[in-house]
Amino acid sequence: MKQGTSEDYSLGLKLLTAGTAACIADLATFPLDTAKVRMQIAGEGQALLLASPEGSVLAVRASQPGLFQTIGNIVRLEGARSLYGGLSAGLQRQMCFASIRLGLYDSVKSLYAGIFDGNSRSCTSMNISVRVAAGITTGALAVLLAQPTDVVKVRLQAGNNRRSSMRYTSTLQAYKNIANVEGARGLWKGTMPNISRNAIVNVAEIVCYDIIKDLILASGYLRDGIPCHLTAATVAGLCTTLAASPVDVVKTRYMNSAAGEYKGAIDCTVRMFVQEGPSAFYKGFVPSFSRLVSWNIVLWVTYEQMKLQMKKFHSIE
């Protein structure tokens, strides 16, 4: 997403660079993501359910705890390792998912620029429609490939809860059990709401970062360096949280639900609205915001530095 660059290194290296940067960001922010999932699946007025190592399920309090109390309760009752439950699936997801949605973004943007405005070097174009179309496309492609890893990650992060009697001891066991009990449909459960979510996320995250960074560089206030990347990443994280939180909550609830609990994502959405009100769609907003802003900062700073080193290695200006 650097201005004035053409195809600078191979597609394979672009995918690897994007996936690696996303894995580093996931490692740094995974506890916040786990807390977000626990808060999102908790019903209004219900206790947040936590499981002890012996298998007993404890209700912490009648009302939903905040971010730091949720993290503290998980550590106290389940151990610090539970904050990283589903990490292996999360890293698998990022290597598959981010490598496509981020690594392919510039290439797809160039393709669409050639179609929409005859400009095959869209890195210098401020055509928002081209960037939005590229973000939606790469986000949807990434979900279609990486959805099973997302389902497993959510199930492992959710821990024991009364919605399902089946919990998983490892990532591999989760894949096998879901495939055996629920079939292929179980591994791709929630694909449509996830495509919707990630179309929004890609536009709010990648496209916002892309545009804001270019505007900052065009203004001359900051050079193309870490301060510029930090600023653009923070704004992109805020935009992503505001836009994607409702779909993210529905996706998490639906993917973590027991078989037959909901007729579909729309049924899940309607029941959440009727039973818990509009505020249910912004459950876990604080950890979502904290996680997405910090995740974006780590991702973009790492990704931009990795791209810079890659260009130096290939002697590209």
C-alpha positions in Angstrom: 0.0 0.0 0.0 2.9 2.2 -0.6 2.4 5.0 -3.0 4.0 4.8 -6.4 5.0 1.2 -6.2 4.4 -1.4 -8.8 4.5 -5.2 -8.5 7.5 -5.3 -6.2 7.9 -8.9 -5.2 6.3 -12.2 -5.8 2.7 -13.0 -4.8 3.9 -15.9 -2.6 6.1 -13.5 -0.6 3.2 -11.0 -0.3 1.0 -13.8 1.1 3.7 -15.0 3.5 4.5 -11.4 4.7 0.8 -10.6 5.4 0.1 -13.9 7.2 3.2 -13.6 9.4 2.4 -10.0 10.4 -1.1 -11.1 11.3 0.1 -14.0 13.4 2.4 -11.6 15.3 -0.6 -9.3 15.9 -2.7 -12.2 17.1 0.0 -13.4 19.6 0.1 -9.9 21.1 -3.7 -9.4 21.4 -5.2 -12.9 21.8 -6.2 -12.5 25.5 -8.3 -9.5 24.6 -10.0 -11.6 21.8 -10.7 -14.4 24.2 -12.3 -11.9 26.7 -14.3 -10.4 23.8 -15.7 -13.9 22.8 -16.7 -14.7 26.5 -18.5 -11.4 26.8 -20.3 -11.7 23.5 -21.7 -15.2 24.2 -23.0 -14.2 27.7 -26.7 -13.5 27.7 -28.0 -10.3 29.3 -28.6 -10.8 33.0 -27.0 -14.2 32.9 -23.9 -15.3 34.7 -20.6 -15.5 32.8 -19.8 -19.2 32.9 -16.3 -20.3 33.6 -14.9 -23.8 33.9 -12.3 -25.0 36.5 -9.6 -27.5 35.5 -11.6 -30.2 37.3 -14.5 -29.7 34.9 -16.9 -27.9 37.2 -18.7 -24.9 35.8 -18.9 -21.8 38.0 -21.2 -18.7 37.6 -19.1 -15.7 38.4 -21.8 -13.1 38.9 -25.4 -12.4 37.9 -24.5 -9.4 35.6 -21.9 -9.4 32.9 -18.4 -8.4 34.1 -16.3 -5.8 32.4 -13.1 -6.4 30.3 -10.6 -6.6 33.1 -12.8 -8.5 35.5 -13.5 -11.0 32.7 -9.8 -11.5 32.2 -9.2 -11.8 35.9 -12.0 -14.3 36.3 -10.6 -16.5 33.5 -7.1 -16.4 35.0 -8.3 -17.1 38.5 -10.7 -20.0 37.7 -9.2 -21.5 34.6 -5.6 -20.4 34.6 -3.7 -18.0 32.4 -3.4 -20.6 29.6 -7.1 -20.3 29.0 -6.6 -16.8 27.7 -4.8 -18.5 24.8 -7.4 -21.2 24.3 -7.7 -21.7 20.5 -4.4 -19.9 19.8 -3.2 -22.6 17.4 -6.5 -22.4 15.4 -6.2 -18.6 15.6 -2.7 -18.7 14.1 -3.9 -21.1 11.4 -6.8 -18.8 10.7 -4.5 -15.7 10.4 -2.0 -17.5 8.1 -4.8 -18.6 5.8 -7.1 -15.6 6.3 -4.9 -12.5 6.5 -2.5 -13.7 3.8 -5.5 -13.6 1.4 -7.4 -10.6 2.6 -4.3 -8.4 3.1 -1.7 -10.1 0.8 -4.0 -10.1 -2.2 -5.5 -6.6 -1.6 -3.0 -4.6 -3.7 -3.2 -7.1 -6.6 -7.0 -7.2 -6.6 -7.0 -3.4 -6.3 -4.8 -3.1 -9.3 -7.0 -5.5 -11.2 -10.2 -3.5 -10.4 -8.5 -0.2 -11.2 -7.8 -1.5 -14.7 -11.4 -2.5 -15.1 -13.1 0.6 -13.5 -10.8 3.5 -14.5 -8.2 2.0 -16.9 -5.4 2.5 -14.3 -3.4 -0.6 -13.7 -1.3 1.2 -11.1 -4.0 1.8 -8.6 -1.5 2.4 -5.7 -1.5 6.0 -6.9 -5.3 6.2 -7.3 -7.6 7.6 -4.6 -10.6 5.9 -6.3 -12.6 4.7 -3.2 -14.9 2.4 -5.1 -11.9 0.4 -6.4 -10.5 0.0 -2.8 -13.9 -0.9 -1.4 -14.5 -3.5 -4.1 -11.0 -5.0 -3.5 -11.6 -5.1 0.2 -15.0 -6.9 -0.1 -13.5 -9.4 -2.6 -10.4 -10.4 -0.6 -12.4 -10.5 2.6 -15.0 -12.9 1.1 -12.3 -15.1 -0.5 -10.5 -15.4 2.8 -13.6 -16.5 4.7 -14.4 -19.2 2.2 -11.0 -20.7 2.7 -10.4 -20.1 6.4 -13.9 -20.6 7.9 -13.2 -23.9 9.6 -10.3 -22.4 11.5 -12.5 -19.6 12.7 -15.2 -22.0 13.9 -12.7 -24.0 15.9 -11.1 -20.9 17.3 -14.4 -19.5 18.6 -15.4 -22.9 20.1 -12.1 -23.2 22.0 -12.2 -19.6 23.2 -15.7 -20.0 24.4 -14.8 -22.6 27.0 -17.4 -24.6 28.8 -20.9 -23.2 28.7 -24.4 -24.6 29.0 -25.2 -24.1 25.3 -23.2 -27.2 24.4 -22.2 -30.3 26.3 -19.2 -30.9 24.0 -16.0 -29.1 24.7 -12.6 -29.8 23.1 -9.2 -30.7 24.5 -7.1 -29.8 21.4 -7.4 -28.0 18.1 -7.1 -31.3 16.2 -9.7 -33.0 18.3 -12.1 -30.0 17.7 -11.7 -30.3 13.9 -12.3 -34.1 14.1 -15.3 -33.9 16.4 -17.1 -31.1 14.5 -16.6 -32.9 11.3 -17.8 -36.2 12.7 -20.8 -34.8 14.6 -21.9 -31.9 12.5 -20.3 -32.7 9.1 -18.8 -30.3 6.7 -21.6 -27.9 7.4 -20.4 -27.6 11.0 -16.9 -26.6 9.9 -18.4 -23.9 7.6 -21.1 -22.9 10.1 -21.7 -19.1 10.1 -20.0 -18.6 6.7 -22.6 -16.0 5.5 -22.5 -13.8 8.6 -18.7 -14.2 8.6 -18.5 -13.1 5.0 -20.7 -10.1 5.9 -18.6 -9.3 8.9 -15.3 -9.6 7.0 -16.5 -7.6 4.1 -17.2 -4.8 6.6 -14.0 -5.4 8.5 -11.9 -5.4 5.3 -13.4 -2.1 4.1 -13.2 -0.5 7.6 -9.8 -1.8 8.4 -7.7 -2.2 5.2 -9.4 0.4 3.0 -9.6 3.0 5.9 -5.9 2.4 6.6 -5.0 2.6 2.9 -6.9 5.9 2.4 -5.9 7.5 5.7 -2.3 6.7 5.2 -2.3 8.1 1.6 -4.1 11.3 2.9 -1.5 11.7 5.6 1.3 11.3 3.1 -0.3 13.7 0.6 -0.8 16.3 3.3 2.9 16.3 4.2 2.3 16.2 7.9 4.1 12.9 8.4 6.5 10.9 6.3 6.0 7.2 5.4 7.2 5.8 8.7 6.1 4.4 12.1 4.2 7.6 13.3 2.2 7.6 10.1 1.4 3.9 10.4 0.4 4.2 14.0 -2.0 7.1 13.3 -3.6 5.4 10.3 -3.8 2.0 12.2 -5.5 3.6 15.3 -8.2 5.3 13.2 -8.7 2.1 11.2 -9.2 0.1 14.4 -11.8 2.5 15.7 -13.7 2.5 12.4 -13.6 -1.3 12.3 -15.0 -1.7 15.8 -17.9 0.6 15.2 -18.8 -0.9 11.9 -18.3 -4.6 12.6 -19.3 -5.2 16.2 -23.0 -6.1 15.6 -22.1 -8.6 12.9 -19.2 -9.9 15.0 -21.5 -10.6 18.0 -24.0 -12.5 15.8 -21.2 -14.5 14.2 -19.7 -15.5 17.5 -23.1 -16.5 19.0 -24.1 -18.5 16.0 -20.8 -20.3 15.5 -20.6 -21.2 19.2 -24.3 -22.4 19.4 -25.3 -26.0 19.8 -26.7 -27.8 16.8 -30.3 -26.7 16.2 -30.3 -23.8 18.7 -30.8 -21.3 15.9 -32.4 -21.8 12.5 -29.8 -19.5 11.0 -27.9 -16.3 11.4 -31.1 -14.2 10.8 -32.9 -16.2 13.5 -30.0 -15.6 15.9 -30.1 -11.9 15.1 -33.8 -11.5 15.7 -33.8 -13.5 18.9 -30.9 -11.5 20.3 -32.8 -8.2 19.5 -36.1 -9.4 21.0 -34.6 -11.1 24.1 -31.7 -8.7 24.9 -32.3 -5.5 23.1 -30.2 -3.5 20.7 -27.3 -3.2 23.2 -26.6 -6.9 22.8 -25.1 -6.2 19.4 -22.4 -4.2 21.1 -21.5 -6.6 23.8 -17.8 -6.9 24.2 -17.3 -3.5 22.6 -14.5 -2.4 25.0 -12.4 -5.6 24.4 -13.3 -5.4 20.7 -12.0 -1.9 20.5 -9.0 -2.5 22.7 -8.1 -5.6 20.7 -8.8 -4.2 17.2 -6.8 -1.0 17.8 -3.9 -2.8 19.4 -4.1 -5.5 16.7 -4.1 -3.0 13.9 -1.2 -1.2 15.4 0.9 -4.4 15.7 -0.3 -5.6 12.3 0.4 -2.5 10.2 3.6 -1.5 11.9 4.9 -5.1 11.5 3.6 -5.5 8.0 5.0 -2.2 6.8 8.4 -2.9 8.3 8.4 -6.4 6.8 7.5 -4.9 3.4 10.3 -2.3 3.7 12.9 -5.0 4.5 11.6 -7.2 1.7 12.0 -4.3 -0.8 15.5 -3.6 0.5 16.3 -7.3 0.1 15.1 -7.2 -3.5 16.7 -3.8 -4.1 13.3 -2.1 -4.9 12.9 1.6 -4.6 
